[in-house]
Amino acid sequence: MTAVTQVPAFCEGIQYFGDALPGFDTYGQAPAIAEGSKAIAAPTDPTAVYQT
């Protein structure tokens, strides 16, 4: 037996929660902490500053 359910529209993506923050297109595309790292590379990195 297979149950079929529809997913509510808000589950399709975070864009339903509001407009993107200013600067997200520039500084929010990649994590400030690289994969495998435990900290940001430089505290003056604009991406790290934006994401914190």
C-alpha positions in Angstrom: 0.0 0.0 0.0 1.4 3.4 -1.0 0.1 6.6 0.7 0.1 9.7 -1.6 0.1 13.1 0.1 0.6 16.5 -1.3 3.4 18.6 0.1 2.2 22.1 1.3 3.5 25.0 -0.8 5.6 26.4 2.0 7.8 23.2 2.0 8.9 23.9 -1.6 11.5 26.4 -0.5 12.6 29.1 1.9 11.6 31.8 -0.6 8.1 31.5 0.9 9.3 33.0 4.2 10.1 36.4 2.8 12.4 38.3 0.6 16.1 37.5 0.5 18.3 39.6 2.8 20.2 42.5 1.1 23.6 41.2 0.1 22.6 37.5 0.1 23.3 37.1 -3.6 26.9 38.3 -3.0 27.7 36.9 0.5 25.3 34.1 1.1 26.0 31.7 -1.8 28.7 29.6 0.0 29.2 28.8 3.7 31.6 31.1 5.5 33.1 28.0 7.1 34.5 25.7 4.4 33.7 22.0 4.4 36.1 20.2 6.7 37.0 23.4 8.6 36.0 24.3 12.1 36.3 28.1 11.8 36.2 30.9 9.3 39.4 31.5 7.4 39.7 35.2 8.3 37.6 37.3 10.6 37.7 40.2 8.1 36.3 38.1 5.2 33.1 39.9 4.1 31.3 36.6 3.7 32.1 35.6 7.3 31.0 39.0 8.6 27.8 38.9 6.6 26.9 35.4 7.8 27.5 36.1 11.5 
